């Protein structure tokens, strides 16, 4: 099974927003990423628009529809009414729901499905009714997965931040990989596909995929954008695709 790569454009947008100028171009770099073989593009439109702006969404939708019709648009965020309205207009192939407070600098934990499952269930139903695949951000806790499945979602996205934080500690990395792997095993057993994202790199992707070989998709932004400063976006996408096990 091929692990697909979705390129998260948030860091590109944050750099653009440092000046009231149109560069670096979110659409231009998204186009380069897709032309280099990325499976899709991911964005997280936060209420303060500190990176992706609401006005970026129709432009990304048009880029995919007009130039890369086989690619996917993944929109992630907290399911406020404003977010749900944006999603309805943008028609993404996948929606990833995250339990972020608007003040958080980045996503840093998954849903507590035992507590928040009842809140998520009608939202999942609405999004699926609009034609989107729904993925829910999940910590590496296998016992939480039955409650996640009960919401009616299609996938979970494993929050890999703690794993990314073990870059200088091989023993700790093995512990985190096993926690993630057992959570993926639990999801697979309940019929859910598994995505992963947060602080994934060229170095730590292969060990994760070795433990979860049927991983469906990884969404990568910060590490990929950092590498793109050195190698360029097209070559960086190719490098990450190789790390995902793809023939490039």
Secondary structure by P-SEA (a helix, b strand, c coil): ccbbbbbbaaaaaaaaaccccccccaaaaaaaaaaacccbbbbbbccccccccccaaaaaaaaaacccccbbbbbbccccaaaaaaaaaacccbbbbbbccccccccccccccccccccaaaaaaaaaaaccbbbbbbcccccaaaaaaaacccbbbbbaaaaaaacccaaaaaaaaaaaaaaaaaaaaabbbbbbbccccccaaaaaaaacccccbbbbcaaaaaaaacccaaaaaaaaaaaacccc
